[in-house]
Amino acid sequence: MDFDTDVVVVGAGPCGLAAAIAIERAGWRALVFDASCVVSSIAGYPTYLTFFSTAERIEIGGMPFVVATEKPTRRDALAYYREVVERHGLIVRQYERVEQVERTGDGFLVHSRPRGREARPTTARAIVVATGYFDSPNYLGVPGEDLPHVTHRYREGHEAFMRDALVVGGKNSAAEAALDLYRSGARVTMVYHGDGLSPSVKSWVAPDLQNRITEGHIGTRWRSRVVAIEPSEVVLETPHGTERLPADHVYLLTGYTPEHELLRRLGASIDPETGIPVHDPATMETDVRGVFIAGVISAGNDANKVFIENGRGHGELIARRLTAMWRDPASHEAHAGR
Ligand SMILES: Cc1cc2nc3c(=O)[nH]c(=O)nc-3n(C[C@H](O)[C@H](O)[C@H](O)COP(=O)(O)OP(=O)(O)OC[C@H]3O[C@@H](n4cnc5c(N)ncnc54)[C@H](O)[C@@H]3O)c2cc1C
């Protein structure tokens, strides 16, 4: 059978792009789909974010990422990954969500929908699912969560200047947002179910925030939960009972959980405890032959375990396995017997 491409990569994040490059370098055709733009997760970071990684640790495809400062900014990274796509001549179908993938005789049929148009089919010999986790925030499931002043993503503090901002969460994103809101002139309160800030908050962020809390410039409600959101107030359950707080802007920075629907419908197993798709870490192949994972989706529910630094190499493992499968069937059979 003639396939439209050898490999469909679902997701044009840094790890999906790195996988496509590795696959093409190995001599196979790769076609990348993204429901949004290239590296949309980075596009959605806080506007003025500086990476915790140095530039060389998030470069992909061997293309140097040079910045004049110690660490790259969001904007540097967007420019870099755009350049990577162009230099490598990657074919990326942006704004085209993969809705379903089904197995055919010896390959896969991918159903994707370009934004505002009819769904279209693409055939491939193998699939790499690199869909990350930013598409599916952890919802609180409380009334008012869908109000327009409520968001699961933090961009910048300017909008909340001289207004009441409530940040829900106690990890990195919440800590950095609370500080940025405070420095943008907002009146900030953090709400978190833990006893205090999470120990995972970056070592250079935690003391800064702790000092602002001690000074009384940022309010806190630990061991507390939001139970309802109203247009200008939130209702909390605190250790001292129910409390209402003014809130013109509500930032629900409570993390993300990877979406496994594509993998499940292909028959791939997901560990119910960890949320990790069952896979061979040496090849990134799932328990469905020809279906691979790359990037942070391989971390399951603990997204802090895999990031660009240690997910960008997954593509090389996949490319090696594809070559063994398609050029050296003897090794393929030996492996398939695992
Ligand atoms: C604020 C912040 C700062 C960070 N700083 C760093 C850092 O300094 N260093 C570091 O290494 N990591 C950092 N990370 C983590 C890093 O962003 C992620 O680990 C990385 O984006 C994971 O890459 P990925 O390719 O696996 O997935 P993603 O980048 O999440 O990309 C997945 C892509 O898949 C697309 N997609 C999803 N479903 C579908 C579908 N059905 N069809 C088509 N496309 C789909 C999405 O639109 C998305 O573009 C940071 C994260 C955050 C939030």
The ligand as a MOL file (V3000), in Angstrom:
LIG
                    3D

  0  0  0     0  0            999 V3000
M  V30 BEGIN CTAB
M  V30 COUNTS 53 58 0 0 0
M  V30 BEGIN ATOM
M  V30 1 C 5.9050 28.4730 32.3760 0
M  V30 2 C 6.6760 27.2830 31.8980 0
M  V30 3 C 8.0650 27.3340 31.8120 0
M  V30 4 C 8.7870 26.2360 31.3390 0
M  V30 5 N 10.1530 26.3170 31.2640 0
M  V30 6 C 10.8580 25.2510 30.8090 0
M  V30 7 C 12.2940 25.2960 30.7320 0
M  V30 8 O 12.9450 26.2790 31.1060 0
M  V30 9 N 12.9450 24.1950 30.2570 0
M  V30 10 C 12.2840 23.0440 29.8540 0
M  V30 11 O 12.9420 22.0870 29.4190 0
M  V30 12 N 10.9220 22.9790 29.9240 0
M  V30 13 C 10.2070 24.0400 30.3960 0
M  V30 14 N 8.8300 23.9620 30.4980 0
M  V30 15 C 8.1580 22.7030 30.1300 0
M  V30 16 C 7.9630 22.6080 28.6180 0
M  V30 17 O 7.1800 23.6930 28.1310 0
M  V30 18 C 7.2530 21.3110 28.2380 0
M  V30 19 O 7.9340 20.2390 28.8260 0
M  V30 20 C 7.2690 21.1470 26.7180 0
M  V30 21 O 6.4590 22.1240 26.1030 0
M  V30 22 C 6.8000 19.7510 26.3400 0
M  V30 23 O 6.9440 19.6260 24.9510 0
M  V30 24 P 6.0430 18.6000 24.1280 0
M  V30 25 O 6.4970 18.7270 22.7030 0
M  V30 26 O 6.0830 17.2690 24.7730 0
M  V30 27 O 4.5490 19.1360 24.3180 0
M  V30 28 P 3.9180 20.5600 24.0960 0
M  V30 29 O 4.9450 21.6250 23.9960 0
M  V30 30 O 2.8650 20.7070 25.1210 0
M  V30 31 O 3.2520 20.4570 22.6490 0
M  V30 32 C 2.1300 19.6430 22.3920 0
M  V30 33 C 1.4430 20.1670 21.1420 0
M  V30 34 O 0.4580 19.2060 20.7650 0
M  V30 35 C -0.6500 19.9020 20.2290 0
M  V30 36 N -1.8070 19.0080 20.2850 0
M  V30 37 C -2.4310 18.5070 21.3840 0
M  V30 38 N -3.4340 17.6830 21.0150 0
M  V30 39 C -3.4320 17.6680 19.6530 0
M  V30 40 C -4.2260 16.9970 18.6620 0
M  V30 41 N -5.2260 16.1560 19.0090 0
M  V30 42 N -3.9670 17.2250 17.3450 0
M  V30 43 C -2.9500 18.0480 16.9750 0
M  V30 44 N -2.1750 18.7030 17.8730 0
M  V30 45 C -2.4090 18.5080 19.1830 0
M  V30 46 C -0.7670 21.1420 21.0990 0
M  V30 47 O -1.4690 22.1800 20.4090 0
M  V30 48 C 0.7140 21.4880 21.3340 0
M  V30 49 O 1.2030 22.4450 20.4110 0
M  V30 50 C 8.1010 25.0480 30.9690 0
M  V30 51 C 6.7040 24.9920 31.0540 0
M  V30 52 C 5.9960 26.0930 31.5280 0
M  V30 53 C 4.4890 26.0170 31.6260 0
M  V30 END ATOM
M  V30 BEGIN BOND
M  V30 1 1 1 2
M  V30 2 1 2 3
M  V30 3 2 2 52
M  V30 4 2 3 4
M  V30 5 1 4 5
M  V30 6 1 4 50
M  V30 7 2 5 6
M  V30 8 1 6 7
M  V30 9 1 6 13
M  V30 10 2 7 8
M  V30 11 1 7 9
M  V30 12 1 9 10
M  V30 13 2 10 11
M  V30 14 1 10 12
M  V30 15 2 12 13
M  V30 16 1 13 14
M  V30 17 1 14 15
M  V30 18 1 14 50
M  V30 19 1 15 16
M  V30 20 1 16 17
M  V30 21 1 16 18
M  V30 22 1 18 19
M  V30 23 1 18 20
M  V30 24 1 20 21
M  V30 25 1 20 22
M  V30 26 1 22 23
M  V30 27 1 23 24
M  V30 28 2 24 25
M  V30 29 1 24 26
M  V30 30 1 24 27
M  V30 31 1 27 28
M  V30 32 2 28 29
M  V30 33 1 28 30
M  V30 34 1 28 31
M  V30 35 1 31 32
M  V30 36 1 32 33
M  V30 37 1 33 34
M  V30 38 1 33 48
M  V30 39 1 34 35
M  V30 40 1 35 36
M  V30 41 1 35 46
M  V30 42 1 36 37
M  V30 43 1 36 45
M  V30 44 2 37 38
M  V30 45 1 38 39
M  V30 46 1 39 40
M  V30 47 2 39 45
M  V30 48 1 40 41
M  V30 49 2 40 42
M  V30 50 1 42 43
M  V30 51 2 43 44
M  V30 52 1 44 45
M  V30 53 1 46 47
M  V30 54 1 46 48
M  V30 55 1 48 49
M  V30 56 2 50 51
M  V30 57 1 51 52
M  V30 58 1 52 53
M  V30 END BOND
M  V30 END CTAB
M  END
